[in-house]
Amino acid sequence: MLRSLRLLCLFVAVALTAACDRSDEGVAPDARPPVILIGIDGAEWSVIEDMVARGELPGFRRMMQEGIHGHLLNPGPQVSPVVWTTFATGHFAREHGILDFVHPYTEGAKRPVDASLRQRPALWNLVDAEGGDATVIGYFVSHPAEPIDGVIVTDRAWQGLERSVWPSDLEPLAATHREAVRSDRDELFARFLPWDYAPAQADDAESPYQQAARLVRGRIDRHILSEEFLRRMTTELLDRPGDLFVTYFRLVDIASHSVWRYHEGGDWEQAPDPEIERLLGGVV
């Protein structure tokens, strides 16, 4: 991931403000408060702090002011599926069984790791085992969706794969949001990319944007759409009653891997192209 900790992310556990003091609402003191877990892979405090200082990211500002924040210690190899499964299970890789991006880990035809390989229960499984209700959206290595007393929108739900959501009757809602995101594609690209981006530019030698488009196509552009789908599903389901709400976003990490050198400049062996830096310097 990015440098020694650029992978590591922001992982926020927030007890909702309304749940912190329920005495005035007649709620029993031992009632379980709702908990929200927000995972942002690759979130870098130097970027967040600068944006907060400029008056941006009001949500982060509030969490930083009213809660506790700091740099995370890396719980093992800086490989996203491994790290995020460690967060979800409380176990290191040798115990939870997710060791890399792909499986099998030795020889043979590779395929992406998935939840069937996880050997320890995740937070939402523990909540389910105790009779609670959890909502999980986009968490890394959550596909195929596990049957729980709650809702799972897996990290493969944008692709519409089989068992990408639980329960299965959630699929029509997911399909509606997929179609809406596809319809808004140009508007979404314009939010992040400061030119009239089209994937075909990457193959057009006559386009002044060819090099920048090559850095965007197939990674940043795809994740802009999938993350917007997850954001809309998060908004849709956020007020659903339950005991645990988990949502995870990966776009920051993908974008940082692709274009960090144009964001930060710095001491690179080869100086970034000034025109590419102009186009991609603000993406992160």
QUIMO-V444459 format. One record per backbone hydrogen bond with DSSP energy under -0.5 kcal/mol. NH is the residue of the N-H (numbers start at 1). CO is the residue of the C=O. Records with the same first field share a line. If there is no record, write none. Layout:
# QUIMO-V444459
NH=CO / CO
This chain:
# QUIMO-V444459
3=1
6=2
9=7
10=40
12=38
13=11
14=12 / 36
15=13
16=14 / 34
19=16
20=16 / 17
21=17
25=22
26=23
27=22
31=28
35=243
36=14
37=245
38=12 / 36
39=37 / 247
40=10 / 38
41=249
42=7
43=40
45=43
47=44
48=44
49=45
50=46
51=47
52=48
53=49
54=50
55=52
56=51
61=57
62=58
63=59
64=60
65=61
66=62
67=63
75=73
79=77
82=79
83=79
84=80
85=81
86=82
87=83
88=84
89=85
90=86
95=92
96=92
97=93
99=97
103=111
111=103
113=101
115=143
117=114
118=115
119=96
123=88
125=122
126=122
127=123
128=124
129=125
130=126
131=128
132=127
134=149
135=244
136=151
137=246
138=153
142=139
145=163
148=146
150=148
151=134
152=166
153=136
154=152 / 164
155=139
157=154
159=156
160=157
161=156
164=161
166=152
170=167
171=168
173=170
174=170
175=171
176=172
177=173
178=174
179=175
180=176
181=177
182=178
183=179
184=180
185=182
188=184
189=185
190=186
191=187
192=188 / 189
193=189
194=279
195=193
197=195
201=198
202=199
203=200
204=201
205=203
207=204
210=207
213=209
214=210
215=211
216=212
217=213
219=216
220=216
221=216
223=219
224=220
225=221
226=222
227=223
228=224
229=225
230=226
231=227
232=228
233=229
234=230
235=231
236=232
237=233
238=234
240=237
243=133
244=133
245=35
246=135
247=37
248=137
249=39
253=41 / 250
254=250
255=251
256=252
257=253
258=254
259=255
260=256
262=259
263=259 / 260
264=260
265=261
266=264
268=266
277=273
278=274
279=275
280=276
281=277
283=280
284=280
